[in-house]
Amino acid sequence: MMRSHLTVRAVGVPAVAAALAAGGFALVPGRAAGTTQHATATTVTVAASEFKFKLSRKTVPVGTVVFRVVNKGKIAHDFKIDGKKTPLLKPGKSATLKVVFKKKGRFAYLCTVPGHAALGMKGVLAVGTTAPPPSTTKTTTTTNPGPGGTVHVSEFEYGFTLSPSTIPSGNVTFVMTNTGTVTHDFDISGVKAGPFLDAGKSAEMTVNLQAGRRYTYLCDVPGHAALGMQGTFAPSP
C-alpha cells in the first residue's frame, strides 16, 4: 500500500499577509510586546524654613509632580498641597510627596503647623498656567514729632531686653539682635514686625511712635509669646 507524501513549503510574509487580509484581518504596526510608556514626572524641590517656603519651580505642567521637601529650619514643619501632605519634618529631615494634578489651575500650599501659614509659610503653585504675580503691600507712616533715637533689642529664650528701657517718641530705630539659640522676631503689634532672625543675626527697623500711646510687642514664633516673649511700652514725649 502506497503512502501519500505531504509536501510542506515555507510560506513567506507576503503570503501570510494576503491570507490574513482575505480572512478579514490586518497587520497593524505597534510597540514591541512587553514594552510600556511612562509619563515623565516633574520634580520640585521645596526648602522649608522660618517662616517661608522656597520652591525650585513656580509653574509645572499638568500631570505627576514629585515634591522633595527638606526642612532647613530650626523647628518642625510640613508641606501640604491639593489635599496631600508630608509628615511633620524635624530640622534637617526630608520627605517626598507625589501628587497627580489632573487639571490646570493654581493650587495653594502651606505648612499646617498652627500659626506657621499666617507667618508666611504659604503660597500658590501654577499648574499648566502662569504663576500669579507677587503681592505688594503699601504702608503709610504718620509722622509724629518727638526726639526719636535708637533702641537696642536683645531676643532670647524667652524674653526681650530693651536698652534704653524708656522708649522715645518720634522716629525710633530698633536694632534687633538674636542672642538666643533658636529663631525669634520682634513685632510691635499694629505697627511693624522685624524679620525672623536666626541665632546671632541682627536687623534694623525704623518706626514712628506716638507719645502717650501704649504699644504691645511680642515674638511671633508660635508659643514664644506665651513663654514670656511679650511686653508693653509707652514712648516718652
C-alpha positions in Angstrom: 0.0 0.0 0.0 1.5 3.3 -1.1 1.6 6.3 1.3 0.9 9.7 0.1 3.6 12.3 0.7 2.7 15.7 2.2 4.9 18.4 0.9 5.5 21.3 3.4 6.6 24.6 1.8 7.7 27.7 3.6 5.2 30.4 3.5 6.6 33.9 3.1 5.4 37.0 5.0 3.6 38.4 1.9 1.6 35.2 1.6 0.7 35.3 5.3 -0.4 38.9 4.9 -2.5 38.1 1.9 -4.1 35.2 3.8 -4.9 37.4 6.8 -6.4 40.1 4.5 -8.6 37.5 2.9 -9.9 36.4 6.2 -10.7 40.0 7.3 -7.6 40.6 9.4 -4.9 43.2 9.1 -1.4 43.7 10.4 -1.1 46.9 12.5 2.3 48.2 13.4 2.7 49.0 17.1 5.0 48.7 20.1 7.0 45.6 20.6 5.5 43.1 23.1 6.4 43.8 26.7 7.2 47.5 26.3 5.3 50.3 28.1 5.3 54.0 28.1 5.6 56.1 31.3 4.8 59.8 31.6 7.7 61.7 33.0 7.1 63.2 36.4 8.1 66.8 37.2 10.3 67.2 40.3 10.0 70.3 42.5 12.4 70.9 45.4 10.9 72.6 48.4 13.0 74.2 51.1 11.2 74.9 54.4 12.5 77.4 57.0 11.3 80.0 59.4 8.8 81.1 58.1 8.7 80.5 54.4 8.9 78.0 51.6 11.3 78.3 48.6 10.2 76.2 45.6 12.6 75.4 42.7 9.7 75.9 40.3 6.6 78.2 40.5 4.9 76.6 37.5 4.6 72.9 36.5 2.7 71.1 33.7 -0.4 69.1 34.3 0.4 65.5 35.4 2.6 63.9 38.1 4.7 66.2 40.3 7.2 64.9 42.9 7.9 67.3 45.7 11.2 66.8 47.5 10.7 68.7 50.8 13.7 69.5 53.0 13.3 71.2 56.4 16.2 73.7 56.6 14.8 75.5 59.6 15.3 75.0 63.3 11.8 73.9 64.2 9.4 71.3 62.8 7.5 72.0 59.5 5.3 70.1 57.0 4.1 70.8 53.4 0.6 70.3 52.2 -0.9 70.8 48.7 -4.0 69.5 46.9 -5.2 67.6 50.0 -1.9 65.7 50.5 0.9 66.5 52.9 4.2 65.2 54.2 4.8 64.0 57.7 5.9 66.6 60.3 9.6 67.0 59.5 12.2 67.8 62.2 15.1 70.1 61.4 17.3 68.6 58.8 14.8 65.9 57.7 13.3 65.4 54.3 10.4 63.6 52.6 9.0 63.0 49.2 5.4 63.8 48.2 3.8 62.6 45.0 0.8 64.5 43.7 -1.1 63.9 40.4 -2.6 67.2 39.0 -5.4 66.3 36.5 -6.4 69.8 35.5 -5.0 73.3 35.1 -5.2 75.8 37.9 -3.5 77.4 40.8 -3.1 75.2 43.8 -2.4 76.6 47.3 0.3 75.1 49.5 1.1 75.7 53.2 2.6 74.4 56.4 -0.2 73.1 58.6 1.6 73.7 61.9 -0.6 76.1 63.8 0.4 79.7 63.1 3.1 79.0 60.5 0.9 79.7 57.4 -0.1 83.1 58.9 3.6 83.9 59.4 4.4 83.3 55.7 4.6 79.6 55.1 2.1 79.5 52.3 1.9 80.2 48.5 0.4 79.2 45.2 1.7 76.7 42.6 0.6 77.2 39.0 -0.3 74.0 37.2 -0.5 74.3 33.4 -0.9 78.1 33.7 1.1 81.2 34.5 2.2 81.9 38.1 0.4 84.6 40.0 2.2 88.0 40.3 3.9 88.7 43.6 1.7 90.5 46.1 2.7 94.0 47.1 1.6 96.0 50.1 1.8 99.7 50.6 2.3 101.1 54.1 1.8 104.7 55.2 3.5 106.3 58.2 2.1 109.2 60.1 4.9 111.5 61.2 4.8 112.3 64.9 7.1 114.9 66.5 9.4 113.5 69.1 13.1 113.2 69.9 13.5 109.8 68.3 16.6 107.8 68.8 17.9 104.2 68.8 16.8 101.3 70.9 18.7 98.0 71.1 16.6 94.9 71.4 18.0 91.6 72.6 15.9 88.5 71.7 16.5 85.3 73.6 14.8 82.3 75.3 12.3 83.5 76.3 12.2 87.3 76.7 13.4 90.7 75.4 15.8 93.2 76.8 15.3 96.8 75.5 18.0 99.4 76.0 17.3 102.0 76.9 14.2 100.8 78.8 12.5 104.2 78.3 11.4 104.3 74.6 11.4 107.8 73.0 8.6 109.0 70.7 9.1 110.1 67.1 11.2 108.2 64.6 12.8 105.3 66.5 15.3 102.8 65.1 15.2 99.4 66.7 18.4 97.4 66.4 17.4 93.8 66.9 19.9 91.0 67.8 19.0 87.4 68.4 21.2 86.5 71.4 19.4 83.2 71.9 19.8 79.8 70.2 16.5 79.5 68.2 14.7 81.8 65.7 12.9 84.9 67.1 11.5 88.2 65.9 10.4 91.5 67.4 6.9 92.6 66.5 5.3 95.9 67.6 1.7 95.0 67.2 -0.2 97.1 64.7 3.0 99.0 63.7 5.7 96.8 62.2 7.4 93.4 62.7 11.1 92.8 62.3 12.4 89.9 60.3 12.8 86.4 61.8 16.3 86.2 63.0 18.4 83.0 63.4 20.8 82.8 66.4 23.4 85.5 66.2 21.8 87.5 63.4 20.8 91.2 63.6 18.5 93.6 61.7 17.1 97.1 62.0 13.7 98.7 61.5 12.6 102.3 62.0 9.1 103.2 63.1 7.2 106.3 64.2 5.9 106.2 67.7 3.3 108.4 69.4 4.0 109.8 72.8 1.5 108.6 75.4 0.2 105.6 73.5 0.9 102.2 74.9 2.4 99.6 72.5 2.5 95.9 72.8 5.5 93.9 71.5 6.0 90.2 71.1 7.7 87.3 69.3 5.6 85.8 66.5 7.1 82.3 66.6 4.2 80.1 67.8 4.4 79.6 71.6 7.2 82.1 72.3 4.9 84.9 73.5 3.2 82.6 75.9 6.6 81.7 77.3 7.4 85.3 78.1 8.4 87.0 74.9 6.0 89.9 75.1 5.6 93.2 76.9 4.4 96.8 76.6 6.0 100.3 76.5 4.7 103.9 76.3 7.0 106.3 74.5 8.1 109.4 76.3 7.4 112.8 74.8 
